[in-house]
Amino acid sequence: MTRTRGLAMVVVIWAIAIAGLLTSSLLVFASRQSMLGTEVQDRITARWSARAGIESTIAKMAEISTYPEGEDALLLYLEMETDGVAQGETANGEWSIRHSADGIEWRGPMDEHSKLNVNDETVRPYLNILFYPLAFGVYDSITDWIDEDDEPSSLGVERDWYLSLDARYEPRNGPLWHIAEMELIAGVEPEDVRGEDWNLNYTMDLSENDGETTLPMDDPDNVLDAGWSEFLTTRTREGGPTASGEPRIWLKAADPFILEERLGITLEQAQNLISRAQDDQFQLTDLVLENRPADLQPTSRFGSLDNAQDAASGQTAFTPIEVTNILNETSLTPPHRAGWGKININTVPAKLLYEMNPDEERLVDDILAMRQNRSEGITSLMDLWELPSMDESVMQRLLGVFTTQSNVFTIISRGKSKGTGQEVEIIAVVDRSTIPVRIIEYRED
């Protein structure tokens, strides 16, 4: 009897021990599940906080594009840097929109028009200036990657070369889709394109400022070296919003009476402008060269040289304000066929300006001083005539490269949960040349 009771006691003790073990395991499992659930919830909160930053910026772009306020080339940027747009809060999270440029961290989205579009054959030759000396044949290889034919340039390579590689692929034979695609081009290395910004998020992460501690290899100097991506882009677009908020007028199919009313010009001037637009060689920037302000024109004993030339050529002269209105409100291409956008002279980094004009330091100094001393920025390319170092040849070159407004922006929005500090980064490339604003690239970390 005693032996039976002892055996029962052992069984009870083992049962209690097993029950305790199961209970503790369930508690640990439940605790871990609770923590996992909290992490997932906080990550979702961070994600939607980042998305709130994207949507706030897009809404501000649409507002300024639809309801512009006067002649202010910098209004959009100032509005996108304000609280509630560049940074803000949700119920359980917050967001911050930042980017690095010219060695400085800036609030708000990154202006793609502050860079040189490698797809634009007009400005592509500047690559030889910016990155001199390029590796042997690299410039020609870039051109061959983009052009539509399979005939290699003198120092370039085409389809046959790429198909001869172990990991075979073919060139795009069309515009680059992303700056990272340049790494596929013969002679271009990832380090060239990315520099220290290995994930191409245009912000300096901890791993990109810790020397040799973690990859990528970098210089821990609190300055992001973004390689070629600091100067180059593949996404810019011409046209876009007008100063009046009305749809841009396609000159080749324009109504002269609408031009007369919108631009403040005479009917004769409107008809002349439409007639000239039929010529494929005509560019709107030709008007800037033809209509230099009278008080800035070189003169002779017989009066203004430019006015005499205009009279001889039979062209209808415009005032500086009229030229500005034409540039702001019209286009030579229909909206669905807009070409590559030029570099915004108001946002191009000083470093890039100096690199593009290595022998014209005074000119660059004048441009930088002009845009710094005007709270509204440079609102018209006609303003460049006021520069003391400006002449016809320099103006013609600048007109082929620069503009005064931007359409495409990259928004780097970092959302953060207020609970655990969980962070999610969203990068969206948006185009405001049409309303509604379009998202043309979207990625999350």
Buried (B, 14 or more C-beta within 10 A) or exposed (E): EEEEEEEEEEEEEEEEEEEEEEEEEEEEEEEEEEEEEBBEBBBBBBBBBBBBBBBBBBEBBBEBBEEBEEEBBBBBBEBBBBEEBBBBBBEBBBBBBBBBBEBEEBBBBBBBBBBBBBBBEEBBEBBEEBBEEBEEBBBBBBBBBBBEEEEBBEBBBBBEBBEEEEEEEEBBBEBBEBBBBBBBBBBBEEBBBBBBBBBBBBBBBEBBBBEEEEEBEBEEEEBBBBBBBBBBBBBBBBBBBBBEEEEBBBBEEBEBEEBBEBBEBBEEBBBBBBEBBEEEEBBBBBBBBBBBBBEEBEEEEEEBEBBEEBEEEEBBBBBBEBBBBBBBBBBBBEEEEBBBBBBBBBBBBEEBBBBBBEEBEEBBBBBBEBBEEBEEBBBBBBBBBEBEEBEEEBBEEBBEBBBBBBBBBBBBBBBBBBBBEBBBBBBBBBBBBBBEBBEEBEEEE
